[in-house]
Structure formats: structure tokens, C-alpha cells
Amino acid sequence: MSRKTLLRRELLAARRLLTSQDVTDAAELLASCAAALPELIGARTVAAYVSVGREPGTHALLDLLRARGVRVLLPVLLADNDLDWAAYRGAGHLVPAGRGLLEPDGDRLGPDAVLDADVVLLPGLAVDRRGMRLGRGGGSYDRVLARLSAAGARPALAVLLYDDEVVAQVPEEPHDHPVDAVITPVRALRFTR
């Protein structure tokens, strides 16, 4: 079993120990902390995602960004695990999708819509002190990051995590991309790329 697989199992087990109240409380704090990030304050378009289960909650942050007039793009999972995008129009316009995900019900904008983002908020399980992100292993966001790189797009990349998911080191592979920041319920850390 790979080091990444072992670390993913450990981190997911820790998340399963969180209560619904833990997740709700952390989501409110996370939205406040993220809202103060200069990159998000000045953003016109943010690519984000809808949290599910015990992931750090994004619902409050999505609504806060939308209330500020930010165009929020949310992913739509394609059959090949790549991501299409659609605009967030509020919680009432999210519909159940495969794998327990929620997706926007609006028009699909195409996989390249993410190239317009000033900030891309990424899901993850951990980030290390170098800014290397450990995702769930599906590869969807690796494709997004590769698409951004190939197009020369340089949005700010930030991962939303719980405090104890900022770790000393995550296993790294050649296709992995570092991020610019990690946002937790109590702090934002920036990395040098």
C-alpha cells in the first residue's frame, strides 16, 4: 500500500470522528477566515466546490462570495472524472449527482471555464509546509491544475482544510502541483511557489 493511500485512510478516519456540530462550527469559522484572504477580497470569479459529508464546509463561504457579487463556478463531474463548470446561483439550485455530490443545475460552461478564475478553492485531505496538496486520489483536480498550467493561467490556489490537516509532509509525485495557500477555521497560511 502506498504512503499516499495510508495517509488518506488516516485522515479520512479522523474526519469520520467529527460530529455534525463540529463540521457546522468549523464551516462558519472557515468562511470568516477565507473571506478575509486578500485574494478572495479582490476576486471577480472564484472556482470552488460544494462540500459533502465531513469535508470542511463550503456552503457558508459560497453564499458569502455570491453575496459580495463574486461569480462562483462549481464543478460538474464528467464520466471520465474531468470537471465541467457551472455558475452557483444559490443553495436552492444545487441538485444531487453521482458519488453523493451536489452540482449546480445551470448551464454547463465547459472544462476551460476554470481558466477565468482569479482564485481556485481546492478540496483536499492535507497540505504540507511546502504547499503540496494531498487530494482524495480521483485525479479530477490534478486535471484542473494541469489545464491551468498548460494555459498559462495563474489563479491563486487555496485548499480548505481542518487545522490538524496541515502536516509536515505529504508524499509527492511528479504530476503534483503546489498551492499558494491553505485556509483552516483559524488561520490562512501562504506558501512561496
Backbone as JSON, one array per atom type, in Angstrom:
{
  "sequence": "MSRKTLLRRELLAARRLLTSQDVTDAAELLASCAAALPELIGARTVAAYVSVGREPGTHALLDLLRARGVRVLLPVLLADNDLDWAAYRGAGHLVPAGRGLLEPDGDRLGPDAVLDADVVLLPGLAVDRRGMRLGRGGGSYDRVLARLSAAGARPALAVLLYDDEVVAQVPEEPHDHPVDAVITPVRALRFTR",
  "N": [[0.84, -1.18, 0.0], [0.56, 2.24, -0.82], [2.26, 5.21, 0.43], [0.69, 7.48, 0.15], [-1.9, 6.39, 0.05], [-2.11, 5.23, 2.6], [-1.9, 7.54, 4.22], [-4.16, 8.93, 3.35], [-6.21, 7.22, 4.27], [-5.84, 7.44, 7.05], [-6.37, 10.19, 7.48], [-9.03, 10.41, 6.57], [-10.26, 8.72, 8.4], [-9.95, 10.23, 10.73], [-11.59, 12.4, 10.09], [-14.06, 11.14, 10.09], [-14.59, 10.97, 12.77], [-15.52, 13.42, 13.52], [-18.24, 15.34, 14.71], [-21.55, 16.28, 13.55], [-22.05, 18.83, 14.5], [-19.44, 19.73, 14.99], [-18.52, 19.97, 12.35], [-20.29, 21.92, 11.34], [-19.74, 24.14, 13.02], [-17.02, 24.56, 12.39], [-17.27, 25.22, 9.69], [-18.46, 27.77, 9.66], [-16.45, 29.32, 10.87], [-14.41, 28.85, 9.03], [-15.43, 30.09, 6.72], [-15.37, 32.78, 7.54], [-12.61, 33.16, 7.96], [-11.61, 32.63, 5.38], [-12.9, 34.63, 3.94], [-11.5, 36.88, 4.59], [-9.15, 36.66, 3.26], [-6.86, 38.23, 1.16], [-6.76, 37.63, -1.63], [-9.27, 36.57, -2.12], [-10.88, 38.69, -1.43], [-10.47, 40.53, -3.48], [-11.32, 39.11, -5.69], [-13.02, 38.43, -8.75], [-14.03, 36.23, -10.04], [-14.45, 33.03, -8.75], [-13.48, 29.73, -8.58], [-14.9, 27.08, -7.0], [-16.15, 24.56, -4.75], [-18.72, 22.27, -3.72], [-19.01, 21.27, -0.53], [-19.21, 18.01, 0.95], [-20.47, 15.54, 3.22], [-18.13, 15.0, 5.76], [-16.28, 16.85, 4.95], [-14.42, 19.95, 5.15], [-16.66, 22.55, 5.57], [-18.24, 24.29, 2.88], [-20.52, 25.7, 2.24], [-21.44, 28.09, 3.6], [-19.38, 29.83, 2.87], [-19.63, 29.87, 0.05], [-22.1, 31.18, -0.21], [-21.46, 33.63, 0.99], [-19.49, 34.64, -0.76], [-21.02, 34.86, -3.11], [-22.9, 36.75, -2.25], [-21.28, 38.95, -2.13], [-21.07, 39.58, -4.74], [-19.41, 38.09, -6.29], [-18.6, 36.0, -8.98], [-19.24, 32.69, -8.83], [-17.96, 29.62, -9.64], [-18.85, 26.25, -9.92], [-17.92, 22.78, -9.76], [-18.81, 20.21, -12.1], [-18.98, 16.88, -12.25], [-17.62, 14.88, -14.75], [-18.05, 11.94, -16.84], [-15.53, 10.83, -17.29], [-14.08, 11.57, -15.1], [-13.08, 14.13, -15.32], [-13.62, 17.69, -14.94], [-16.38, 19.71, -15.56], [-17.91, 22.96, -15.5], [-20.21, 25.11, -13.78], [-22.25, 27.98, -13.05], [-22.77, 29.11, -9.71], [-25.87, 29.59, -8.26], [-27.08, 29.79, -5.87], [-28.11, 27.91, -2.94], [-30.53, 26.62, -3.39], [-30.39, 25.85, -5.99], [-28.84, 23.64, -6.29], [-28.28, 20.3, -7.15], [-28.66, 16.76, -6.54], [-26.0, 14.58, -7.44], [-23.9, 12.06, -8.97], [-21.96, 9.87, -6.81], [-22.61, 10.98, -4.35], [-22.38, 13.72, -4.53], [-23.15, 17.25, -4.84], [-24.36, 19.32, -7.38], [-24.43, 22.3, -9.44], [-27.48, 23.37, -11.05], [-27.51, 24.76, -13.4], [-26.57, 26.03, -16.72], [-23.95, 24.31, -18.43], [-20.57, 25.22, -18.61], [-18.25, 24.33, -19.7], [-15.05, 22.59, -19.51], [-12.9, 24.39, -19.68], [-13.76, 26.72, -18.46], [-12.79, 27.22, -15.94], [-10.44, 28.55, -16.35], [-10.94, 31.24, -16.26], [-10.97, 31.94, -13.62], [-10.04, 33.86, -10.76], [-9.3, 32.93, -8.35], [-8.87, 29.61, -7.24], [-10.48, 27.36, -5.3], [-9.63, 24.5, -3.67], [-10.52, 21.13, -2.92], [-9.25, 18.88, -0.44], [-7.2, 16.61, 1.47], [-4.98, 17.01, 2.96], [-2.3, 19.37, 3.42], [1.09, 20.15, 3.05], [3.92, 21.78, 4.64], [5.27, 22.85, 2.52], [3.42, 23.47, 0.7], [2.39, 21.45, -0.78], [-0.28, 19.49, -1.88], [-2.52, 16.97, -0.77], [-4.85, 15.13, -2.31], [-8.0, 13.36, -2.74], [-7.46, 11.35, -4.5], [-8.74, 10.82, -6.89], [-8.09, 12.24, -9.17], [-9.41, 14.32, -10.51], [-8.99, 17.05, -9.81], [-6.28, 17.21, -10.27], [-6.28, 17.21, -13.02], [-7.55, 19.65, -13.48], [-5.63, 21.42, -12.42], [-3.49, 20.85, -14.13], [-4.63, 21.73, -16.53], [-4.87, 24.49, -16.04], [-2.16, 25.15, -15.79], [-1.16, 24.44, -18.35], [-2.45, 26.33, -19.91], [-1.28, 28.61, -19.09], [-2.49, 30.02, -17.1], [-2.76, 31.69, -13.98], [-4.24, 31.55, -11.42], [-4.85, 32.22, -7.93], [-4.26, 29.53, -5.82], [-5.93, 27.74, -3.42], [-6.38, 25.64, -0.59], [-8.96, 24.19, 1.33], [-9.09, 23.22, 4.61], [-9.14, 21.31, 7.72], [-7.63, 22.3, 10.84], [-5.74, 20.39, 11.85], [-4.96, 19.11, 9.58], [-2.94, 20.29, 8.24], [0.13, 19.35, 7.63], [3.44, 17.96, 8.28], [4.67, 16.78, 6.01], [3.56, 15.66, 2.83], [3.29, 12.81, 0.7], [4.78, 13.11, -2.49], [4.29, 13.33, -6.01], [5.46, 13.41, -9.45], [3.45, 14.71, -11.01], [2.1, 16.33, -9.25], [0.97, 19.5, -8.08], [2.03, 22.44, -6.41], [0.26, 24.49, -3.99], [-0.93, 27.85, -3.3], [-1.93, 28.69, -0.87], [-3.32, 27.65, 2.28], [-6.39, 27.35, 3.89], [-7.81, 27.32, 7.01], [-10.16, 26.76, 9.72], [-9.13, 28.56, 11.61], [-6.95, 29.96, 10.6], [-4.97, 31.3, 7.89], [-2.51, 30.14, 5.77], [0.28, 30.99, 3.81], [2.2, 29.98, 0.96], [5.33, 29.9, -0.77], [5.63, 29.88, -4.21]],
  "CA": [[0.0, 0.0, 0.0], [1.39, 3.44, -0.95], [2.23, 6.19, 1.52], [-0.48, 8.34, -0.06], [-3.1, 5.63, 0.43], [-2.13, 5.13, 4.06], [-2.2, 8.86, 4.78], [-5.58, 9.22, 3.05], [-7.03, 6.43, 5.2], [-5.7, 8.03, 8.38], [-7.05, 11.48, 7.51], [-10.46, 10.18, 6.45], [-10.71, 8.16, 9.68], [-10.05, 11.35, 11.67], [-12.78, 13.17, 9.73], [-15.26, 10.39, 10.49], [-14.8, 11.18, 14.2], [-16.14, 14.72, 13.72], [-19.7, 15.36, 14.81], [-22.19, 17.25, 12.66], [-21.85, 20.15, 15.1], [-18.04, 20.09, 14.72], [-18.44, 20.38, 10.95], [-21.03, 23.18, 11.21], [-18.97, 25.19, 13.69], [-15.81, 24.81, 11.61], [-17.64, 25.85, 8.42], [-18.66, 29.2, 9.9], [-15.12, 29.9, 11.09], [-13.68, 28.75, 7.76], [-15.95, 31.14, 5.84], [-14.84, 34.06, 8.04], [-11.17, 33.21, 7.7], [-11.42, 32.72, 3.93], [-13.42, 35.91, 3.46], [-10.5, 37.91, 4.86], [-7.97, 36.44, 2.42], [-6.83, 39.3, 0.15], [-7.06, 37.13, -2.97], [-10.72, 36.42, -2.25], [-11.49, 40.02, -1.33], [-10.4, 41.18, -4.79], [-11.67, 38.19, -6.78], [-14.25, 38.6, -9.51], [-14.5, 34.87, -10.31], [-13.82, 32.02, -7.89], [-13.87, 28.34, -8.78], [-14.98, 26.48, -5.67], [-16.8, 23.26, -4.78], [-19.72, 22.08, -2.68], [-18.55, 20.25, 0.41], [-20.13, 16.93, 1.29], [-20.04, 14.71, 4.35], [-17.3, 15.6, 6.8], [-15.32, 17.81, 4.39], [-14.59, 21.31, 5.66], [-17.86, 23.08, 4.93], [-18.11, 25.42, 1.96], [-21.82, 26.34, 1.94], [-21.46, 29.48, 4.08], [-18.42, 30.58, 2.05], [-20.23, 30.06, -1.28], [-23.11, 32.22, -0.1], [-20.78, 34.89, 1.29], [-18.88, 35.12, -2.02], [-22.1, 35.25, -4.02], [-23.47, 38.0, -1.72], [-20.32, 40.02, -2.48], [-21.11, 39.81, -6.19], [-18.39, 37.27, -6.95], [-19.09, 34.9, -9.83], [-18.72, 31.44, -8.26], [-18.09, 28.46, -10.51], [-18.82, 24.97, -9.2], [-17.63, 21.68, -10.67], [-19.75, 19.17, -12.51], [-18.13, 15.72, -12.54], [-17.88, 14.21, -16.01], [-17.9, 10.48, -16.79], [-14.1, 10.47, -17.28], [-13.53, 12.2, -13.88], [-12.7, 15.52, -15.54], [-14.63, 18.59, -14.39], [-17.03, 20.81, -16.26], [-18.22, 24.01, -14.51], [-21.48, 25.85, -13.91], [-22.33, 29.08, -12.09], [-23.54, 28.91, -8.48], [-26.98, 30.53, -8.17], [-27.69, 29.64, -4.55], [-28.28, 26.53, -2.47], [-31.73, 26.05, -3.99], [-30.09, 25.42, -7.37], [-27.92, 22.5, -6.25], [-29.01, 19.04, -7.33], [-27.84, 15.57, -6.27], [-25.28, 14.0, -8.58], [-23.24, 10.81, -8.61], [-20.98, 9.8, -5.72], [-23.04, 11.78, -3.21], [-22.04, 15.12, -4.76], [-24.16, 18.22, -5.25], [-23.88, 20.11, -8.52], [-25.37, 23.36, -9.86], [-28.42, 22.93, -12.08], [-27.48, 25.68, -14.54], [-25.87, 25.69, -17.97], [-22.56, 23.89, -18.35], [-19.71, 26.22, -19.23], [-17.1, 23.65, -20.29], [-13.89, 22.41, -18.63], [-12.0, 25.54, -19.71], [-14.32, 27.86, -17.73], [-11.94, 27.45, -14.77], [-9.34, 29.44, -16.75], [-11.35, 32.61, -15.94], [-10.98, 32.13, -12.18], [-8.98, 34.58, -10.07], [-8.95, 32.03, -7.24], [-9.43, 28.27, -7.29], [-10.53, 26.71, -3.99], [-9.47, 23.07, -3.93], [-10.7, 20.21, -1.81], [-8.06, 18.09, -0.16], [-7.13, 15.92, 2.76], [-3.84, 17.57, 3.71], [-1.29, 20.19, 2.75], [2.28, 20.21, 3.89], [4.54, 23.11, 4.83], [5.79, 23.31, 1.22], [2.28, 23.78, -0.15], [1.98, 20.28, -1.57], [-1.64, 19.07, -1.51], [-2.93, 15.57, -0.91], [-6.28, 15.02, -2.61], [-8.62, 12.05, -2.48], [-6.88, 10.35, -5.38], [-9.54, 10.61, -8.1], [-7.43, 12.87, -10.3], [-10.18, 15.4, -11.14], [-8.35, 18.34, -9.61], [-4.99, 17.16, -10.96], [-6.58, 17.63, -14.39], [-7.82, 21.09, -13.44], [-4.35, 22.1, -12.22], [-2.73, 20.69, -15.38], [-5.28, 22.6, -17.52], [-4.46, 25.86, -15.72], [-0.73, 25.28, -16.11], [-0.99, 24.39, -19.81], [-2.98, 27.57, -20.48], [-0.54, 29.76, -18.54], [-3.35, 30.72, -16.14], [-2.13, 31.7, -12.66], [-5.1, 31.96, -10.32], [-4.4, 31.81, -6.61], [-4.75, 28.19, -5.48], [-6.06, 27.6, -1.96], [-7.04, 24.41, -0.13], [-9.74, 24.35, 2.55], [-8.82, 22.06, 5.47], [-9.18, 21.45, 9.18], [-6.32, 22.7, 11.34], [-4.79, 19.28, 12.01], [-4.62, 18.55, 8.27], [-1.7, 20.92, 7.78], [1.07, 18.35, 8.13], [4.86, 18.21, 7.98], [4.98, 16.42, 4.62], [2.72, 14.69, 2.13], [4.02, 12.18, -0.41], [4.69, 13.93, -3.71], [4.57, 12.68, -7.29], [5.82, 14.43, -10.45], [2.3, 15.47, -11.54], [1.5, 17.15, -8.2], [1.2, 20.94, -8.16], [1.9, 23.12, -5.11], [-0.78, 25.51, -3.88], [-0.46, 29.13, -2.76], [-2.4, 28.92, 0.5], [-4.27, 26.75, 2.92], [-7.29, 28.08, 4.78], [-8.44, 26.47, 8.02], [-11.09, 27.58, 10.5], [-8.49, 29.56, 12.47], [-5.82, 30.67, 10.0], [-4.59, 31.1, 6.49], [-1.06, 30.06, 5.59], [0.69, 31.16, 2.41], [3.41, 29.3, 0.55], [6.03, 30.5, -1.91], [5.71, 28.98, -5.37]],
  "C": [[0.9, 1.25, 0.0], [1.27, 4.35, 0.27], [1.03, 7.12, 1.39], [-1.76, 7.64, 0.4], [-3.22, 5.52, 1.94], [-2.49, 6.46, 4.71], [-3.66, 9.24, 4.54], [-6.49, 8.48, 4.03], [-7.02, 7.03, 6.6], [-6.49, 9.33, 8.5], [-8.57, 11.33, 7.4], [-11.03, 9.58, 7.73], [-10.87, 9.27, 10.72], [-11.29, 12.2, 11.36], [-14.06, 12.46, 10.17], [-15.58, 10.57, 11.98], [-15.46, 12.52, 14.51], [-17.65, 14.58, 13.81], [-20.25, 16.35, 13.78], [-22.0, 18.67, 13.18], [-20.42, 20.64, 14.89], [-17.9, 20.66, 13.31], [-19.12, 21.73, 10.74], [-20.25, 24.34, 11.82], [-17.73, 25.56, 12.88], [-16.12, 25.53, 10.31], [-17.83, 27.35, 8.58], [-17.32, 29.92, 10.08], [-14.31, 29.92, 9.79], [-14.13, 29.85, 6.8], [-15.41, 32.5, 6.26], [-13.37, 34.22, 7.72], [-10.89, 33.38, 6.2], [-11.83, 34.08, 3.4], [-12.41, 37.03, 3.64], [-9.24, 37.75, 4.0], [-7.95, 37.48, 1.3], [-7.19, 38.82, -1.26], [-8.57, 36.97, -3.17], [-11.44, 37.75, -2.16], [-11.53, 40.69, -2.7], [-10.87, 40.32, -5.95], [-12.99, 38.57, -7.44], [-14.89, 37.24, -9.81], [-13.72, 33.89, -9.44], [-14.37, 30.66, -8.3], [-13.81, 27.67, -7.42], [-15.58, 25.08, -5.82], [-17.81, 23.21, -3.64], [-19.23, 20.95, -1.78], [-19.64, 19.22, 0.67], [-19.57, 16.18, 2.5], [-19.28, 15.5, 5.38], [-16.21, 16.52, 6.24], [-15.48, 19.15, 5.09], [-15.7, 22.0, 4.86], [-17.64, 24.31, 4.07], [-19.4, 26.2, 1.77], [-21.87, 27.8, 2.38], [-20.53, 30.35, 3.24], [-18.99, 30.85, 0.66], [-21.26, 31.19, -1.24], [-22.5, 33.59, 0.18], [-20.17, 35.48, 0.02], [-19.96, 35.61, -2.98], [-22.73, 36.57, -3.57], [-22.57, 39.19, -2.02], [-20.34, 40.35, -3.96], [-20.05, 39.03, -6.95], [-19.09, 36.21, -7.79], [-18.42, 33.63, -9.3], [-19.01, 30.31, -9.24], [-17.98, 27.2, -9.66], [-18.62, 23.83, -10.19], [-18.83, 20.77, -10.92], [-18.89, 18.0, -12.96], [-18.57, 15.05, -13.84], [-17.59, 12.72, -15.88], [-16.44, 10.04, -16.71], [-13.35, 11.05, -16.09], [-12.96, 13.59, -14.11], [-13.84, 16.38, -14.99], [-15.09, 19.61, -15.42], [-17.37, 21.82, -15.16], [-19.56, 24.64, -14.82], [-21.51, 26.91, -12.82], [-23.2, 28.68, -10.89], [-24.6, 30.0, -8.39], [-27.71, 30.43, -6.85], [-27.95, 28.17, -4.23], [-29.5, 25.85, -3.07], [-31.53, 25.56, -5.41], [-29.02, 24.35, -7.4], [-28.73, 21.23, -6.34], [-28.09, 17.86, -7.03], [-27.24, 15.03, -7.56], [-24.65, 12.68, -8.11], [-22.26, 10.97, -7.47], [-21.34, 10.68, -4.53], [-22.75, 13.26, -3.34], [-23.29, 15.95, -5.04], [-23.56, 19.07, -6.35], [-24.89, 21.2, -8.84], [-26.24, 22.87, -11.01], [-28.39, 23.78, -13.34], [-26.71, 25.15, -15.74], [-24.42, 25.31, -17.7], [-21.7, 24.85, -19.17], [-18.48, 25.63, -19.89], [-15.92, 23.58, -19.33], [-12.95, 23.61, -18.59], [-12.54, 26.77, -18.96], [-13.46, 28.2, -16.51], [-10.78, 28.41, -15.09], [-9.66, 30.9, -16.44], [-11.25, 32.93, -14.45], [-9.78, 32.94, -11.69], [-8.43, 33.75, -8.92], [-9.6, 30.69, -7.51], [-9.32, 27.68, -5.89], [-10.58, 25.21, -4.24], [-9.85, 22.25, -2.7], [-9.39, 19.46, -1.59], [-8.2, 17.39, 1.16], [-6.0, 16.45, 3.61], [-3.04, 18.47, 2.79], [-0.08, 20.21, 3.67], [2.87, 21.62, 3.9], [5.17, 23.66, 3.56], [4.67, 23.73, 0.29], [1.86, 22.63, -1.04], [0.67, 19.74, -1.0], [-1.82, 17.58, -1.71], [-4.43, 15.57, -1.13], [-6.79, 13.63, -2.29], [-8.1, 10.97, -3.41], [-7.67, 10.09, -6.65], [-8.95, 11.24, -9.34], [-8.17, 14.03, -10.93], [-9.46, 16.74, -11.01], [-6.91, 18.36, -10.14], [-5.17, 17.6, -12.41], [-6.83, 19.13, -14.46], [-6.49, 21.86, -13.33], [-3.47, 22.0, -13.47], [-3.3, 21.6, -16.47], [-4.87, 24.06, -17.3], [-3.02, 26.1, -16.12], [-0.5, 25.33, -17.62], [-1.45, 25.68, -20.48], [-2.21, 28.8, -20.01], [-1.38, 30.57, -17.57], [-2.72, 30.61, -14.75], [-3.07, 32.2, -11.57], [-4.45, 31.58, -8.99], [-5.06, 30.46, -6.31], [-4.78, 28.05, -3.97], [-6.84, 26.33, -1.63], [-7.75, 24.72, 1.18], [-9.61, 23.08, 3.39], [-9.16, 22.35, 6.91], [-7.76, 21.72, 9.65], [-5.31, 21.56, 11.4], [-4.43, 18.6, 10.69], [-3.5, 19.3, 7.57], [-0.6, 20.11, 8.44], [2.5, 18.68, 7.71], [5.19, 17.9, 6.53], [3.95, 15.44, 4.09], [3.57, 14.07, 1.02], [3.75, 12.95, -1.7], [5.04, 13.1, -4.92], [4.83, 13.76, -8.33], [4.66, 15.27, -10.96], [1.66, 16.39, -10.5], [1.92, 18.61, -8.33], [1.11, 21.55, -6.76], [0.78, 24.16, -5.17], [-0.18, 26.76, -3.24], [-0.81, 29.3, -1.29], [-3.24, 27.76, 0.98], [-5.09, 27.59, 3.88], [-7.93, 27.05, 5.72], [-9.42, 27.34, 8.81], [-10.42, 28.65, 11.36], [-7.35, 30.33, 11.82], [-5.73, 30.44, 8.51], [-3.07, 31.11, 6.44], [-0.75, 30.22, 4.12], [2.02, 30.44, 2.18], [4.04, 30.04, -0.6], [6.11, 29.49, -3.02], [6.91, 29.34, -6.2]]
}
